[in-house]
Amino acid sequence: MGEGFLRLAGVTKRYADRTILDRISLDVSQGEIVALLGASGCGKTTLLRLIAGLERLDAGEIWIAGERVAAEGRNLAPPRARGIGFVFQDLALWPHLTVAASLDFVLASGGMPKRERARRIADTLQMVRISRFAQSYPNRLSGGEQQRAALARAIVGHPRLLLLDEPMSSLDADLKVDLLGELAALQAKLDVTTIYVTHDRAEAAALAHKDFFLLA
């Protein structure tokens, strides 16, 4: 693991007169999994959105792979240029697209040729073990299958940074244990730097290389 693949330096975010994140600093090495822990409302999701470029910070800096992508209240690199895969807490699957079509949309948006897209989609669905659901719509999938579909969409573009926002919070305990093990194996295979948001310390212990706590 190299040092400082993702660097947060004094990251601050305010909404009106409320400070959500106050001078947060964090270094994450290449290929490392960091569990971001804290109570509801402490700013975990907001921090992921700042890293992804979906919101603007009020102070501080964010660096990815040696590039300063946000500073001084401005986003210096747009979300697409940051090389990020994001699994949202509610998964945010597109209801009008099949599993395969949603992955194809991601790759087509990035300019990948159609023939190469088909191969990448097949490989990704096999990797997350939902190849048989390629032509299924999200409402036909179980909770675990939806989680895998969201993960497939996040990794199909081969991101350099993976952001996971409590993706297993709605799953039962047994399924969660199985999927955590598979996620750990997948992350090791891809060697993708990962931030995993959770309020569950057992999840963090099962998956992450280190923890980072946010205080409300």
C-alpha positions as CSV (number, residue, x, y, z in Angstrom):
1,M,0.0,0.0,0.0
2,G,1.3,3.4,-0.9
3,E,0.8,6.4,1.4
4,G,-1.9,9.0,1.0
5,F,-3.9,7.9,-2.0
6,L,-6.9,9.7,-0.5
7,R,-6.1,12.8,1.6
8,L,-8.5,14.9,3.5
9,A,-7.0,18.0,5.1
10,G,-9.2,20.2,7.4
11,V,-12.4,19.4,5.5
12,T,-15.3,21.5,6.8
13,K,-18.9,21.6,5.7
14,R,-21.7,23.8,7.0
15,Y,-25.4,24.0,6.3
16,A,-26.7,27.4,7.2
17,D,-25.5,28.0,10.7
18,R,-24.8,24.3,11.5
19,T,-21.3,22.8,11.1
20,I,-21.7,19.2,9.9
21,L,-18.0,18.4,9.4
22,D,-15.4,20.4,11.3
23,R,-11.8,20.2,10.1
24,I,-11.7,16.5,9.2
25,S,-8.3,15.2,8.2
26,L,-7.6,11.6,7.0
27,D,-5.1,9.7,5.0
28,V,-6.0,6.5,3.2
29,S,-3.4,4.3,1.5
30,Q,-3.8,2.7,-1.9
31,G,-5.8,-0.5,-1.6
32,E,-6.8,0.2,2.0
33,I,-10.4,-0.2,3.4
34,V,-11.3,2.4,6.0
35,A,-14.5,2.0,8.0
36,L,-16.1,5.4,8.6
37,L,-18.1,5.1,11.9
38,G,-20.3,7.4,13.8
39,A,-23.9,8.0,15.0
40,S,-26.7,9.0,12.7
41,G,-26.4,12.7,11.7
42,C,-22.6,13.0,12.3
43,G,-21.8,13.7,8.6
44,K,-20.7,10.3,7.3
45,T,-22.8,10.5,4.1
46,T,-21.9,14.2,3.7
47,L,-18.2,13.3,3.8
48,L,-18.6,10.7,1.1
49,R,-20.5,13.2,-1.1
50,L,-17.7,15.7,-0.7
51,I,-15.1,13.1,-1.7
52,A,-17.2,12.2,-4.7
53,G,-17.6,15.8,-5.7
54,L,-21.4,15.8,-5.3
55,E,-21.2,18.6,-2.8
56,R,-18.8,21.5,-2.2
57,L,-16.7,21.8,1.0
58,D,-16.6,25.1,2.9
59,A,-12.9,24.8,3.9
60,G,-10.0,22.4,3.6
61,E,-8.7,20.2,0.8
62,I,-9.3,16.8,-0.8
63,W,-6.6,15.0,-2.8
64,I,-7.0,11.8,-4.8
65,A,-3.9,10.1,-6.2
66,G,-1.8,13.2,-5.8
67,E,-4.3,15.5,-7.5
68,R,-6.1,18.2,-5.5
69,V,-9.7,17.8,-6.4
70,A,-11.4,20.2,-4.0
71,A,-10.1,23.2,-2.1
72,E,-11.1,26.6,-0.8
73,G,-14.8,26.0,-1.2
74,R,-14.5,24.8,-4.8
75,N,-14.6,21.5,-6.6
76,L,-11.5,21.5,-8.8
77,A,-12.3,18.2,-10.5
78,P,-15.9,17.1,-11.5
79,P,-17.3,13.8,-10.1
80,R,-16.7,11.9,-13.4
81,A,-13.0,12.8,-13.4
82,R,-12.4,11.5,-9.9
83,G,-12.6,7.8,-10.8
84,I,-15.1,6.9,-8.1
85,G,-17.6,4.2,-7.7
86,F,-20.5,4.9,-5.2
87,V,-22.9,2.6,-3.6
88,F,-25.6,4.7,-2.0
89,Q,-27.4,3.8,1.3
90,D,-30.7,3.3,-0.5
91,L,-28.7,1.7,-3.4
92,A,-30.5,4.1,-5.9
93,L,-30.9,1.5,-8.6
94,W,-32.6,2.8,-11.8
95,P,-36.0,1.1,-11.8
96,H,-36.5,1.5,-15.6
97,L,-33.2,-0.3,-16.5
98,T,-32.3,-4.0,-16.2
99,V,-29.2,-4.9,-14.2
100,A,-27.1,-5.2,-17.4
101,A,-28.6,-2.0,-19.0
102,S,-27.6,0.0,-15.9
103,L,-24.0,-1.2,-16.2
104,D,-24.1,-0.5,-19.9
105,F,-25.3,3.1,-19.3
106,V,-22.4,3.7,-16.9
107,L,-19.8,2.4,-19.5
108,A,-21.4,4.2,-22.5
109,S,-21.4,7.4,-20.6
110,G,-17.6,7.0,-20.2
111,G,-17.2,6.4,-23.9
112,M,-16.4,2.7,-23.9
113,P,-17.0,1.0,-27.3
114,K,-20.1,-1.3,-27.4
115,R,-18.2,-4.6,-27.9
116,E,-15.9,-3.9,-25.0
117,R,-18.9,-2.9,-22.8
118,A,-20.6,-6.3,-23.3
119,R,-17.4,-8.1,-22.2
120,R,-16.9,-5.9,-19.2
121,I,-20.6,-6.2,-18.1
122,A,-20.4,-10.0,-18.3
123,D,-17.2,-10.1,-16.3
124,T,-18.5,-7.8,-13.6
125,L,-21.8,-9.6,-13.2
126,Q,-19.9,-12.9,-12.9
127,M,-17.6,-11.3,-10.3
128,V,-20.5,-10.3,-8.0
129,R,-22.4,-13.5,-8.8
130,I,-25.5,-12.2,-10.4
131,S,-25.0,-13.2,-14.0
132,R,-28.4,-14.9,-14.1
133,F,-30.1,-11.6,-13.2
134,A,-28.6,-9.6,-16.1
135,Q,-32.0,-9.0,-17.7
136,S,-33.9,-8.5,-14.4
137,Y,-35.3,-5.2,-13.2
138,P,-34.5,-4.1,-9.6
139,N,-38.1,-4.7,-8.4
140,R,-37.6,-8.4,-9.3
141,L,-34.5,-8.8,-7.1
142,S,-34.2,-9.7,-3.4
143,G,-32.4,-7.4,-1.0
144,G,-29.1,-9.2,-1.4
145,E,-29.4,-9.3,-5.2
146,Q,-30.1,-5.6,-5.2
147,Q,-27.0,-5.0,-3.1
148,R,-24.9,-7.0,-5.6
149,A,-26.4,-5.1,-8.5
150,A,-25.5,-1.7,-6.9
151,L,-22.0,-3.0,-6.3
152,A,-21.7,-4.1,-9.9
153,R,-22.7,-0.7,-11.1
154,A,-20.2,0.9,-8.8
155,I,-17.2,-1.2,-10.0
156,V,-18.0,-1.8,-13.6
157,G,-16.0,1.3,-14.6
158,H,-13.0,0.0,-12.7
159,P,-12.9,2.9,-10.2
160,R,-9.8,3.8,-8.3
161,L,-11.8,4.7,-5.2
162,L,-15.0,2.9,-3.9
163,L,-17.4,4.7,-1.6
164,L,-20.0,2.5,0.2
165,D,-22.7,4.2,2.3
166,E,-24.2,1.6,4.7
167,P,-25.1,-0.6,1.7
168,M,-26.1,-3.6,4.0
169,S,-28.1,-1.7,6.6
170,S,-31.4,-3.3,5.5
171,L,-30.1,-6.9,5.2
172,D,-30.6,-9.6,7.8
173,A,-27.7,-10.7,9.9
174,D,-26.9,-14.0,8.1
175,L,-26.9,-12.4,4.6
176,K,-24.9,-9.5,5.8
177,V,-22.1,-11.9,7.1
178,D,-22.0,-13.7,3.8
179,L,-21.9,-10.5,1.7
180,L,-19.2,-8.9,3.9
181,G,-17.0,-11.9,3.3
182,E,-17.6,-11.7,-0.5
183,L,-17.0,-7.9,-0.5
184,A,-13.7,-8.3,1.3
185,A,-12.5,-10.9,-1.2
186,L,-13.7,-8.7,-4.1
187,Q,-12.0,-5.6,-2.8
188,A,-8.7,-7.5,-2.4
189,K,-9.0,-8.8,-5.9
190,L,-9.6,-5.3,-7.3
191,D,-7.2,-3.6,-5.0
192,V,-9.5,-0.6,-4.9
193,T,-9.2,1.9,-2.1
194,T,-12.4,1.8,-0.2
195,I,-14.3,3.9,2.3
196,Y,-17.1,1.9,4.0
197,V,-19.6,3.9,6.1
198,T,-21.3,2.0,8.9
199,H,-22.6,2.4,12.4
200,D,-21.9,-1.2,13.1
201,R,-18.5,-2.0,14.7
202,A,-18.8,-5.7,13.9
203,E,-19.1,-4.8,10.2
204,A,-16.1,-2.6,10.5
205,A,-14.1,-5.3,12.2
206,A,-15.0,-7.9,9.6
207,L,-14.1,-5.7,6.6
208,A,-11.8,-2.8,7.3
209,H,-8.1,-2.3,7.7
210,K,-8.7,0.6,10.1
211,D,-11.5,2.7,11.5
212,F,-12.1,6.4,11.5
213,F,-14.7,7.9,13.9
214,L,-16.8,10.9,13.2
215,L,-18.3,12.7,16.2
216,A,-21.7,14.4,16.0
